[in-house]
Amino acid sequence: MISLAHAQSAAAATPGSAELIQQFLPLVVIFILFWFMLIRPQMKRAKEQKQMLAELAKGDEVVTASGQVGKIAKMGDQYVSLEIADGVITHVQKSSVQTLLPKGTIKSL
């Protein structure tokens, strides 16, 4: 009698392909949601930020990650010199530039 019970439980433990699909379907759906709601938009933002940094030029008005607003006075490979007031120049890393402002924004502040 014990051998019969053992044989029955072993046969019932092997899931079919339909059961496997039902088990992994929620994981696949969650991954797809993460891709379209989190990963893909973040990749798009990173691409736009990289393109904006590549197109920076002398005279552009920008906002840094720390909130400084200034006009680009000098460009380097890794650093940017910002004129934050008349005759006041600070040096920041190029990667800290967050936003490119429209021309004339600083005068309106």
Biopython code that builds the backbone (N, CA, C, O; Angstrom):
import numpy as np
from Bio.PDB.StructureBuilder import StructureBuilder

atoms = [
    (1, "MET", "N", (0.806, -1.183, 0.000)),
    (1, "MET", "CA", (0.000, 0.000, 0.000)),
    (1, "MET", "C", (0.861, 1.264, 0.000)),
    (1, "MET", "O", (0.492, 2.262, -0.619)),
    (2, "ILE", "N", (1.985, 1.231, 0.677)),
    (2, "ILE", "CA", (2.874, 2.389, 0.705)),
    (2, "ILE", "C", (3.483, 2.619, -0.668)),
    (2, "ILE", "O", (3.623, 3.769, -1.082)),
    (3, "SER", "N", (3.841, 1.592, -1.369)),
    (3, "SER", "CA", (4.436, 1.749, -2.696)),
    (3, "SER", "C", (3.431, 2.341, -3.683)),
    (3, "SER", "O", (3.830, 3.094, -4.572)),
    (4, "LEU", "N", (2.150, 2.026, -3.557)),
    (4, "LEU", "CA", (1.132, 2.609, -4.429)),
    (4, "LEU", "C", (0.979, 4.108, -4.176)),
    (4, "LEU", "O", (0.854, 4.881, -5.125)),
    (5, "ALA", "N", (0.988, 4.520, -2.937)),
    (5, "ALA", "CA", (0.865, 5.941, -2.604)),
    (5, "ALA", "C", (2.080, 6.710, -3.095)),
    (5, "ALA", "O", (1.957, 7.839, -3.569)),
    (6, "HIS", "N", (3.230, 6.111, -2.983)),
    (6, "HIS", "CA", (4.460, 6.763, -3.448)),
    (6, "HIS", "C", (4.436, 6.943, -4.970)),
    (6, "HIS", "O", (4.856, 7.987, -5.469)),
    (7, "ALA", "N", (3.963, 5.969, -5.695)),
    (7, "ALA", "CA", (3.899, 6.043, -7.151)),
    (7, "ALA", "C", (2.885, 7.088, -7.606)),
    (7, "ALA", "O", (3.115, 7.764, -8.608)),
    (8, "GLN", "N", (1.790, 7.233, -6.905)),
    (8, "GLN", "CA", (0.780, 8.208, -7.286)),
    (8, "GLN", "C", (1.264, 9.636, -7.073)),
    (8, "GLN", "O", (0.979, 10.494, -7.909)),
    (9, "SER", "N", (1.967, 9.924, -6.015)),
    (9, "SER", "CA", (2.429, 11.286, -5.766)),
    (9, "SER", "C", (3.513, 11.697, -6.747)),
    (9, "SER", "O", (3.610, 12.876, -7.089)),
    (10, "ALA", "N", (4.314, 10.780, -7.201)),
    (10, "ALA", "CA", (5.356, 11.100, -8.167)),
    (10, "ALA", "C", (4.751, 11.467, -9.514)),
    (10, "ALA", "O", (5.255, 12.364, -10.189)),
    (11, "ALA", "N", (3.708, 10.808, -9.908)),
    (11, "ALA", "CA", (3.071, 11.086, -11.188)),
    (11, "ALA", "C", (2.354, 12.432, -11.157)),
    (11, "ALA", "O", (2.323, 13.136, -12.166)),
    (12, "ALA", "N", (1.788, 12.791, -10.034)),
    (12, "ALA", "CA", (1.050, 14.037, -9.934)),
    (12, "ALA", "C", (1.978, 15.246, -9.823)),
    (12, "ALA", "O", (1.534, 16.374, -10.038)),
    (13, "ALA", "N", (3.230, 15.043, -9.499)),
    (13, "ALA", "CA", (4.154, 16.149, -9.286)),
    (13, "ALA", "C", (4.712, 16.722, -10.579)),
    (13, "ALA", "O", (5.239, 17.834, -10.552)),
    (14, "THR", "N", (4.629, 16.042, -11.687)),
    (14, "THR", "CA", (5.183, 16.551, -12.939)),
    (14, "THR", "C", (4.155, 17.444, -13.623)),
    (14, "THR", "O", (3.114, 16.962, -14.070)),
    (15, "PRO", "N", (4.438, 18.736, -13.707)),
    (15, "PRO", "CA", (3.474, 19.648, -14.339)),
    (15, "PRO", "C", (3.551, 19.568, -15.860)),
    (15, "PRO", "O", (4.600, 19.263, -16.428)),
    (16, "GLY", "N", (2.442, 19.844, -16.495)),
    (16, "GLY", "CA", (2.386, 19.868, -17.951)),
    (16, "GLY", "C", (2.858, 21.212, -18.480)),
    (16, "GLY", "O", (3.110, 22.132, -17.701)),
    (17, "SER", "N", (2.977, 21.333, -19.783)),
    (17, "SER", "CA", (3.464, 22.578, -20.380)),
    (17, "SER", "C", (2.475, 23.733, -20.164)),
    (17, "SER", "O", (2.889, 24.885, -20.040)),
    (18, "ALA", "N", (1.197, 23.433, -20.121)),
    (18, "ALA", "CA", (0.199, 24.482, -19.879)),
    (18, "ALA", "C", (0.331, 25.033, -18.471)),
    (18, "ALA", "O", (0.154, 26.231, -18.250)),
    (19, "GLU", "N", (0.638, 24.171, -17.525)),
    (19, "GLU", "CA", (0.818, 24.623, -16.145)),
    (19, "GLU", "C", (2.083, 25.466, -16.006)),
    (19, "GLU", "O", (2.108, 26.436, -15.249)),
    (20, "LEU", "N", (3.126, 25.093, -16.735)),
    (20, "LEU", "CA", (4.360, 25.881, -16.701)),
    (20, "LEU", "C", (4.130, 27.282, -17.258)),
    (20, "LEU", "O", (4.631, 28.263, -16.709)),
    (21, "ILE", "N", (3.389, 27.370, -18.324)),
    (21, "ILE", "CA", (3.085, 28.679, -18.911)),
    (21, "ILE", "C", (2.282, 29.517, -17.931)),
    (21, "ILE", "O", (2.534, 30.714, -17.788)),
    (22, "GLN", "N", (1.321, 28.908, -17.259)),
    (22, "GLN", "CA", (0.520, 29.634, -16.280)),
    (22, "GLN", "C", (1.372, 30.102, -15.101)),
    (22, "GLN", "O", (1.102, 31.160, -14.531)),
    (23, "GLN", "N", (2.383, 29.340, -14.731)),
    (23, "GLN", "CA", (3.239, 29.725, -13.615)),
    (23, "GLN", "C", (4.166, 30.876, -13.984)),
    (23, "GLN", "O", (4.395, 31.766, -13.165)),
    (24, "PHE", "N", (4.699, 30.876, -15.191)),
    (24, "PHE", "CA", (5.668, 31.895, -15.589)),
    (24, "PHE", "C", (5.047, 33.100, -16.278)),
    (24, "PHE", "O", (5.725, 34.110, -16.470)),
    (25, "LEU", "N", (3.792, 33.023, -16.649)),
    (25, "LEU", "CA", (3.123, 34.137, -17.309)),
    (25, "LEU", "C", (3.124, 35.412, -16.467)),
    (25, "LEU", "O", (3.399, 36.475, -17.022)),
    (26, "PRO", "N", (2.834, 35.376, -15.165)),
    (26, "PRO", "CA", (2.901, 36.616, -14.373)),
    (26, "PRO", "C", (4.298, 37.234, -14.348)),
    (26, "PRO", "O", (4.428, 38.458, -14.370)),
    (27, "LEU", "N", (5.332, 36.416, -14.302)),
    (27, "LEU", "CA", (6.697, 36.939, -14.322)),
    (27, "LEU", "C", (7.010, 37.637, -15.646)),
    (27, "LEU", "O", (7.643, 38.692, -15.667)),
    (28, "VAL", "N", (6.568, 37.050, -16.728)),
    (28, "VAL", "CA", (6.793, 37.640, -18.046)),
    (28, "VAL", "C", (6.035, 38.964, -18.166)),
    (28, "VAL", "O", (6.572, 39.941, -18.686)),
    (29, "VAL", "N", (4.801, 38.996, -17.690)),
    (29, "VAL", "CA", (4.000, 40.218, -17.749)),
    (29, "VAL", "C", (4.642, 41.311, -16.899)),
    (29, "VAL", "O", (4.693, 42.466, -17.322)),
    (30, "ILE", "N", (5.131, 40.969, -15.712)),
    (30, "ILE", "CA", (5.793, 41.954, -14.849)),
    (30, "ILE", "C", (7.046, 42.491, -15.514)),
    (30, "ILE", "O", (7.296, 43.696, -15.465)),
    (31, "PHE", "N", (7.842, 41.627, -16.137)),
    (31, "PHE", "CA", (9.046, 42.080, -16.834)),
    (31, "PHE", "C", (8.692, 43.029, -17.971)),
    (31, "PHE", "O", (9.359, 44.048, -18.151)),
    (32, "ILE", "N", (7.666, 42.715, -18.733)),
    (32, "ILE", "CA", (7.255, 43.579, -19.848)),
    (32, "ILE", "C", (6.792, 44.940, -19.323)),
    (32, "ILE", "O", (7.114, 45.975, -19.907)),
    (33, "LEU", "N", (6.038, 44.938, -18.223)),
    (33, "LEU", "CA", (5.604, 46.207, -17.627)),
    (33, "LEU", "C", (6.794, 47.029, -17.151)),
    (33, "LEU", "O", (6.844, 48.236, -17.390)),
    (34, "PHE", "N", (7.754, 46.395, -16.481)),
    (34, "PHE", "CA", (8.956, 47.103, -16.042)),
    (34, "PHE", "C", (9.701, 47.693, -17.230)),
    (34, "PHE", "O", (10.196, 48.818, -17.165)),
    (35, "TRP", "N", (9.778, 46.933, -18.310)),
    (35, "TRP", "CA", (10.509, 47.406, -19.485)),
    (35, "TRP", "C", (9.868, 48.677, -20.043)),
    (35, "TRP", "O", (10.562, 49.660, -20.302)),
    (36, "PHE", "N", (8.556, 48.659, -20.227)),
    (36, "PHE", "CA", (7.893, 49.797, -20.857)),
    (36, "PHE", "C", (7.646, 50.966, -19.911)),
    (36, "PHE", "O", (7.517, 52.102, -20.367)),
    (37, "MET", "N", (7.578, 50.715, -18.600)),
    (37, "MET", "CA", (7.289, 51.792, -17.667)),
    (37, "MET", "C", (8.529, 52.365, -16.987)),
    (37, "MET", "O", (8.512, 53.520, -16.562)),
    (38, "LEU", "N", (9.595, 51.591, -16.877)),
    (38, "LEU", "CA", (10.774, 52.062, -16.155)),
    (38, "LEU", "C", (12.041, 52.083, -16.999)),
    (38, "LEU", "O", (12.689, 53.123, -17.115)),
    (39, "ILE", "N", (12.394, 50.969, -17.577)),
    (39, "ILE", "CA", (13.691, 50.844, -18.251)),
    (39, "ILE", "C", (13.736, 51.657, -19.534)),
    (39, "ILE", "O", (14.673, 52.426, -19.742)),
    (40, "ARG", "N", (12.749, 51.501, -20.390)),
    (40, "ARG", "CA", (12.747, 52.191, -21.684)),
    (40, "ARG", "C", (12.709, 53.714, -21.545)),
    (40, "ARG", "O", (13.488, 54.385, -22.222)),
    (41, "PRO", "N", (11.843, 54.299, -20.701)),
    (41, "PRO", "CA", (11.869, 55.761, -20.540)),
    (41, "PRO", "C", (13.190, 56.270, -19.965)),
    (41, "PRO", "O", (13.657, 57.343, -20.347)),
    (42, "GLN", "N", (13.798, 55.508, -19.048)),
    (42, "GLN", "CA", (15.079, 55.924, -18.475)),
    (42, "GLN", "C", (16.167, 55.918, -19.542)),
    (42, "GLN", "O", (17.010, 56.816, -19.567)),
    (43, "MET", "N", (16.162, 54.931, -20.415)),
    (43, "MET", "CA", (17.145, 54.884, -21.504)),
    (43, "MET", "C", (16.940, 56.059, -22.453)),
    (43, "MET", "O", (17.909, 56.635, -22.947)),
    (44, "LYS", "N", (15.689, 56.415, -22.709)),
    (44, "LYS", "CA", (15.386, 57.542, -23.595)),
    (44, "LYS", "C", (15.880, 58.852, -22.990)),
    (44, "LYS", "O", (16.464, 59.680, -23.689)),
    (45, "ARG", "N", (15.642, 59.045, -21.658)),
    (45, "ARG", "CA", (16.114, 60.261, -20.987)),
    (45, "ARG", "C", (17.636, 60.352, -21.001)),
    (45, "ARG", "O", (18.192, 61.430, -21.211)),
    (46, "ALA", "N", (18.306, 59.233, -20.780)),
    (46, "ALA", "CA", (19.766, 59.220, -20.782)),
    (46, "ALA", "C", (20.307, 59.569, -22.169)),
    (46, "ALA", "O", (21.305, 60.281, -22.282)),
    (47, "LYS", "N", (19.666, 59.083, -23.207)),
    (47, "LYS", "CA", (20.083, 59.386, -24.575)),
    (47, "LYS", "C", (19.899, 60.872, -24.881)),
    (47, "LYS", "O", (20.771, 61.495, -25.485)),
    (48, "GLU", "N", (18.758, 61.442, -24.462)),
    (48, "GLU", "CA", (18.504, 62.864, -24.683)),
    (48, "GLU", "C", (19.501, 63.728, -23.910)),
    (48, "GLU", "O", (19.960, 64.745, -24.430)),
    (49, "GLN", "N", (19.845, 63.340, -22.675)),
    (49, "GLN", "CA", (20.808, 64.085, -21.869)),
    (49, "GLN", "C", (22.187, 64.052, -22.513)),
    (49, "GLN", "O", (22.883, 65.067, -22.558)),
    (50, "LYS", "N", (22.578, 62.893, -23.007)),
    (50, "LYS", "CA", (23.885, 62.760, -23.663)),
    (50, "LYS", "C", (23.940, 63.626, -24.926)),
    (50, "LYS", "O", (24.957, 64.266, -25.196)),
    (51, "GLN", "N", (22.869, 63.647, -25.684)),
    (51, "GLN", "CA", (22.815, 64.461, -26.900)),
    (51, "GLN", "C", (22.870, 65.948, -26.553)),
    (51, "GLN", "O", (23.555, 66.716, -27.229)),
    (52, "MET", "N", (22.155, 66.360, -25.506)),
    (52, "MET", "CA", (22.163, 67.764, -25.086)),
    (52, "MET", "C", (23.560, 68.182, -24.647)),
    (52, "MET", "O", (23.999, 69.283, -24.981)),
    (53, "LEU", "N", (24.268, 67.336, -23.910)),
    (53, "LEU", "CA", (25.627, 67.660, -23.475)),
    (53, "LEU", "C", (26.583, 67.771, -24.662)),
    (53, "LEU", "O", (27.493, 68.599, -24.651)),
    (54, "ALA", "N", (26.380, 66.947, -25.675)),
    (54, "ALA", "CA", (27.239, 66.992, -26.853)),
    (54, "ALA", "C", (27.006, 68.263, -27.671)),
    (54, "ALA", "O", (27.918, 68.719, -28.362)),
    (55, "GLU", "N", (25.806, 68.842, -27.609)),
    (55, "GLU", "CA", (25.468, 70.014, -28.418)),
    (55, "GLU", "C", (25.683, 71.338, -27.682)),
    (55, "GLU", "O", (25.397, 72.397, -28.240)),
    (56, "LEU", "N", (26.179, 71.300, -26.442)),
    (56, "LEU", "CA", (26.416, 72.545, -25.702)),
    (56, "LEU", "C", (27.469, 73.390, -26.403)),
    (56, "LEU", "O", (28.416, 72.863, -26.987)),
    (57, "ALA", "N", (27.297, 74.697, -26.341)),
    (57, "ALA", "CA", (28.242, 75.612, -26.968)),
    (57, "ALA", "C", (28.428, 76.842, -26.080)),
    (57, "ALA", "O", (27.641, 77.090, -25.167)),
    (58, "LYS", "N", (29.465, 77.593, -26.359)),
    (58, "LYS", "CA", (29.734, 78.814, -25.616)),
    (58, "LYS", "C", (28.558, 79.774, -25.808)),
    (58, "LYS", "O", (28.080, 79.962, -26.926)),
    (59, "GLY", "N", (28.095, 80.381, -24.711)),
    (59, "GLY", "CA", (26.988, 81.322, -24.774)),
    (59, "GLY", "C", (25.640, 80.716, -24.426)),
    (59, "GLY", "O", (24.667, 81.446, -24.239)),
    (60, "ASP", "N", (25.565, 79.390, -24.335)),
    (60, "ASP", "CA", (24.306, 78.742, -23.952)),
    (60, "ASP", "C", (24.020, 79.003, -22.478)),
    (60, "ASP", "O", (24.937, 79.069, -21.659)),
    (61, "GLU", "N", (22.752, 79.149, -22.153)),
    (61, "GLU", "CA", (22.337, 79.337, -20.768)),
    (61, "GLU", "C", (21.842, 77.998, -20.240)),
    (61, "GLU", "O", (21.011, 77.338, -20.865)),
    (62, "VAL", "N", (22.367, 77.601, -19.068)),
    (62, "VAL", "CA", (22.100, 76.274, -18.540)),
    (62, "VAL", "C", (21.793, 76.312, -17.045)),
    (62, "VAL", "O", (22.053, 77.303, -16.362)),
    (63, "VAL", "N", (21.234, 75.209, -16.558)),
    (63, "VAL", "CA", (21.024, 74.980, -15.133)),
    (63, "VAL", "C", (21.785, 73.714, -14.774)),
    (63, "VAL", "O", (21.679, 72.702, -15.466)),
    (64, "THR", "N", (22.562, 73.772, -13.676)),
    (64, "THR", "CA", (23.313, 72.601, -13.239)),
    (64, "THR", "C", (22.481, 71.761, -12.279)),
    (64, "THR", "O", (21.380, 72.148, -11.888)),
    (65, "ALA", "N", (23.019, 70.615, -11.908)),
    (65, "ALA", "CA", (22.327, 69.720, -10.976)),
    (65, "ALA", "C", (22.169, 70.369, -9.607)),
    (65, "ALA", "O", (21.225, 70.052, -8.885)),
    (66, "SER", "N", (23.075, 71.272, -9.237)),
    (66, "SER", "CA", (22.984, 71.948, -7.941)),
    (66, "SER", "C", (22.031, 73.140, -7.976)),
    (66, "SER", "O", (21.745, 73.731, -6.935)),
    (67, "GLY", "N", (21.542, 73.496, -9.147)),
    (67, "GLY", "CA", (20.591, 74.599, -9.264)),
    (67, "GLY", "C", (21.210, 75.903, -9.707)),
    (67, "GLY", "O", (20.509, 76.911, -9.793)),
    (68, "GLN", "N", (22.501, 75.919, -9.991)),
    (68, "GLN", "CA", (23.135, 77.143, -10.485)),
    (68, "GLN", "C", (22.657, 77.441, -11.898)),
    (68, "GLN", "O", (22.573, 76.549, -12.742)),
    (69, "VAL", "N", (22.350, 78.692, -12.135)),
    (69, "VAL", "CA", (21.962, 79.143, -13.468)),
    (69, "VAL", "C", (23.100, 79.999, -13.986)),
    (69, "VAL", "O", (23.572, 80.896, -13.287)),
    (70, "GLY", "N", (23.546, 79.732, -15.206)),
    (70, "GLY", "CA", (24.636, 80.517, -15.746)),
    (70, "GLY", "C", (24.764, 80.379, -17.237)),
    (70, "GLY", "O", (24.091, 79.572, -17.880)),
    (71, "LYS", "N", (25.662, 81.203, -17.773)),
    (71, "LYS", "CA", (25.948, 81.196, -19.209)),
    (71, "LYS", "C", (27.316, 80.552, -19.395)),
    (71, "LYS", "O", (28.250, 80.846, -18.649)),
    (72, "ILE", "N", (27.433, 79.686, -20.378)),
    (72, "ILE", "CA", (28.693, 78.997, -20.618)),
    (72, "ILE", "C", (29.698, 79.996, -21.170)),
    (72, "ILE", "O", (29.477, 80.617, -22.210)),
    (73, "ALA", "N", (30.829, 80.138, -20.440)),
    (73, "ALA", "CA", (31.879, 81.057, -20.861)),
    (73, "ALA", "C", (33.001, 80.318, -21.584)),
    (73, "ALA", "O", (33.639, 80.866, -22.483)),
    (74, "LYS", "N", (33.231, 79.080, -21.187)),
    (74, "LYS", "CA", (34.316, 78.302, -21.778)),
    (74, "LYS", "C", (33.944, 76.828, -21.694)),
    (74, "LYS", "O", (33.381, 76.372, -20.699)),
    (75, "MET", "N", (34.268, 76.087, -22.756)),
    (75, "MET", "CA", (33.957, 74.659, -22.803)),
    (75, "MET", "C", (35.246, 73.851, -22.800)),
    (75, "MET", "O", (36.223, 74.215, -23.455)),
    (76, "GLY", "N", (35.237, 72.766, -22.063)),
    (76, "GLY", "CA", (36.329, 71.810, -22.096)),
    (76, "GLY", "C", (35.769, 70.430, -22.372)),
    (76, "GLY", "O", (34.570, 70.269, -22.601)),
    (77, "ASP", "N", (36.647, 69.428, -22.351)),
    (77, "ASP", "CA", (36.167, 68.066, -22.578)),
    (77, "ASP", "C", (35.318, 67.576, -21.421)),
    (77, "ASP", "O", (34.276, 66.954, -21.627)),
    (78, "GLN", "N", (35.769, 67.861, -20.183)),
    (78, "GLN", "CA", (35.051, 67.372, -19.018)),
    (78, "GLN", "C", (34.470, 68.485, -18.153)),
    (78, "GLN", "O", (33.575, 68.236, -17.346)),
    (79, "TYR", "N", (34.967, 69.710, -18.311)),
    (79, "TYR", "CA", (34.535, 70.813, -17.463)),
    (79, "TYR", "C", (33.971, 71.961, -18.287)),
    (79, "TYR", "O", (34.329, 72.154, -19.449)),
    (80, "VAL", "N", (33.076, 72.721, -17.653)),
    (80, "VAL", "CA", (32.443, 73.879, -18.273)),
    (80, "VAL", "C", (32.644, 75.058, -17.328)),
    (80, "VAL", "O", (32.470, 74.918, -16.117)),
    (81, "SER", "N", (33.006, 76.206, -17.867)),
    (81, "SER", "CA", (33.105, 77.426, -17.071)),
    (81, "SER", "C", (31.806, 78.197, -17.238)),
    (81, "SER", "O", (31.431, 78.579, -18.346)),
    (82, "LEU", "N", (31.117, 78.422, -16.101)),
    (82, "LEU", "CA", (29.841, 79.127, -16.116)),
    (82, "LEU", "C", (30.004, 80.522, -15.551)),
    (82, "LEU", "O", (30.619, 80.713, -14.502)),
    (83, "GLU", "N", (29.449, 81.489, -16.253)),
    (83, "GLU", "CA", (29.401, 82.851, -15.729)),
    (83, "GLU", "C", (28.051, 82.986, -15.032)),
    (83, "GLU", "O", (27.009, 83.071, -15.682)),
    (84, "ILE", "N", (28.085, 83.005, -13.682)),
    (84, "ILE", "CA", (26.845, 83.040, -12.917)),
    (84, "ILE", "C", (26.439, 84.462, -12.552)),
    (84, "ILE", "O", (25.300, 84.692, -12.145)),
    (85, "ALA", "N", (27.353, 85.419, -12.693)),
    (85, "ALA", "CA", (27.074, 86.846, -12.500)),
    (85, "ALA", "C", (28.138, 87.586, -13.303)),
    (85, "ALA", "O", (29.061, 86.961, -13.826)),
    (86, "ASP", "N", (28.021, 88.916, -13.408)),
    (86, "ASP", "CA", (29.009, 89.681, -14.179)),
    (86, "ASP", "C", (30.388, 89.511, -13.557)),
    (86, "ASP", "O", (30.630, 89.955, -12.434)),
    (87, "GLY", "N", (31.287, 88.871, -14.288)),
    (87, "GLY", "CA", (32.657, 88.674, -13.836)),
    (87, "GLY", "C", (32.861, 87.526, -12.862)),
    (87, "GLY", "O", (33.988, 87.302, -12.421)),
    (88, "VAL", "N", (31.816, 86.792, -12.512)),
    (88, "VAL", "CA", (31.938, 85.657, -11.588)),
    (88, "VAL", "C", (31.819, 84.367, -12.399)),
    (88, "VAL", "O", (30.767, 84.064, -12.962)),
    (89, "ILE", "N", (32.924, 83.614, -12.446)),
    (89, "ILE", "CA", (32.966, 82.389, -13.238)),
    (89, "ILE", "C", (33.232, 81.210, -12.318)),
    (89, "ILE", "O", (34.146, 81.257, -11.495)),
    (90, "THR", "N", (32.441, 80.152, -12.453)),
    (90, "THR", "CA", (32.647, 78.912, -11.708)),
    (90, "THR", "C", (32.905, 77.799, -12.711)),
    (90, "THR", "O", (32.503, 77.866, -13.872)),
    (91, "HIS", "N", (33.584, 76.783, -12.225)),
    (91, "HIS", "CA", (33.889, 75.622, -13.068)),
    (91, "HIS", "C", (33.104, 74.430, -12.535)),
    (91, "HIS", "O", (33.176, 74.112, -11.348)),
    (92, "VAL", "N", (32.359, 73.778, -13.412)),
    (92, "VAL", "CA", (31.568, 72.611, -13.036)),
    (92, "VAL", "C", (31.839, 71.490, -14.036)),
    (92, "VAL", "O", (32.277, 71.724, -15.162)),
    (93, "GLN", "N", (31.567, 70.282, -13.594)),
    (93, "GLN", "CA", (31.705, 69.162, -14.518)),
    (93, "GLN", "C", (30.615, 69.246, -15.584)),
    (93, "GLN", "O", (29.483, 69.649, -15.314)),
    (94, "LYS", "N", (30.981, 68.863, -16.774)),
    (94, "LYS", "CA", (30.036, 68.931, -17.887)),
    (94, "LYS", "C", (28.815, 68.046, -17.625)),
    (94, "LYS", "O", (27.702, 68.387, -18.028)),
    (95, "SER", "N", (29.020, 66.925, -16.959)),
    (95, "SER", "CA", (27.909, 66.003, -16.699)),
    (95, "SER", "C", (26.912, 66.554, -15.684)),
    (95, "SER", "O", (25.807, 66.027, -15.561)),
    (96, "SER", "N", (27.288, 67.619, -14.946)),
    (96, "SER", "CA", (26.357, 68.191, -13.973)),
    (96, "SER", "C", (25.364, 69.159, -14.613)),
    (96, "SER", "O", (24.427, 69.600, -13.948)),
    (97, "VAL", "N", (25.548, 69.493, -15.873)),
    (97, "VAL", "CA", (24.591, 70.358, -16.578)),
    (97, "VAL", "C", (23.331, 69.540, -16.837)),
    (97, "VAL", "O", (23.381, 68.493, -17.484)),
    (98, "GLN", "N", (22.197, 70.029, -16.323)),
    (98, "GLN", "CA", (20.946, 69.277, -16.411)),
    (98, "GLN", "C", (19.999, 69.793, -17.482)),
    (98, "GLN", "O", (19.347, 69.005, -18.167)),
    (99, "THR", "N", (19.916, 71.112, -17.632)),
    (99, "THR", "CA", (18.909, 71.677, -18.520)),
    (99, "THR", "C", (19.510, 72.798, -19.356)),
    (99, "THR", "O", (20.268, 73.623, -18.846)),
    (100, "LEU", "N", (19.176, 72.825, -20.617)),
    (100, "LEU", "CA", (19.543, 73.912, -21.512)),
    (100, "LEU", "C", (18.363, 74.876, -21.553)),
    (100, "LEU", "O", (17.248, 74.491, -21.906)),
    (101, "LEU", "N", (18.616, 76.124, -21.190)),
    (101, "LEU", "CA", (17.553, 77.130, -21.136)),
    (101, "LEU", "C", (17.469, 77.895, -22.448)),
    (101, "LEU", "O", (18.462, 77.984, -23.170)),
    (102, "PRO", "N", (16.303, 78.449, -22.771)),
    (102, "PRO", "CA", (16.184, 79.306, -23.945)),
    (102, "PRO", "C", (17.004, 80.595, -23.749)),
    (102, "PRO", "O", (17.186, 81.059, -22.624)),
    (103, "LYS", "N", (17.485, 81.150, -24.842)),
    (103, "LYS", "CA", (18.283, 82.379, -24.782)),
    (103, "LYS", "C", (17.477, 83.494, -24.125)),
    (103, "LYS", "O", (16.286, 83.649, -24.393)),
    (104, "GLY", "N", (18.131, 84.262, -23.270)),
    (104, "GLY", "CA", (17.492, 85.386, -22.602)),
    (104, "GLY", "C", (16.807, 85.040, -21.295)),
    (104, "GLY", "O", (16.204, 85.914, -20.671)),
    (105, "THR", "N", (16.880, 83.807, -20.869)),
    (105, "THR", "CA", (16.226, 83.406, -19.630)),
    (105, "THR", "C", (16.882, 84.051, -18.418)),
    (105, "THR", "O", (16.191, 84.440, -17.476)),
    (106, "ILE", "N", (18.200, 84.170, -18.428)),
    (106, "ILE", "CA", (18.918, 84.716, -17.269)),
    (106, "ILE", "C", (18.534, 86.178, -17.047)),
    (106, "ILE", "O", (18.388, 86.608, -15.903)),
    (107, "LYS", "N", (18.371, 86.933, -18.107)),
    (107, "LYS", "CA", (18.003, 88.355, -17.969)),
    (107, "LYS", "C", (16.610, 88.517, -17.374)),
    (107, "LYS", "O", (16.332, 89.515, -16.708)),
    (108, "SER", "N", (15.744, 87.555, -17.607)),
    (108, "SER", "CA", (14.385, 87.660, -17.100)),
    (108, "SER", "C", (14.273, 87.237, -15.621)),
    (108, "SER", "O", (13.224, 87.425, -15.005)),
    (109, "LEU", "N", (15.330, 86.679, -15.062)),
    (109, "LEU", "CA", (15.276, 86.233, -13.650)),
    (109, "LEU", "C", (15.450, 87.388, -12.701)),
    (109, "LEU", "O", (15.431, 87.197, -11.485)),
]
sb = StructureBuilder()
sb.init_structure("model")
sb.init_model(0)
sb.init_chain("A")
sb.init_seg("    ")
for serial, (resi, resn, name, xyz) in enumerate(atoms, 1):
    if name == "N":
        sb.init_residue(resn, " ", resi, " ")
    sb.init_atom(name, np.array(xyz, "f"), 0.0, 1.0, " ", f" {name:<3s}", serial, name[0])
structure = sb.get_structure()
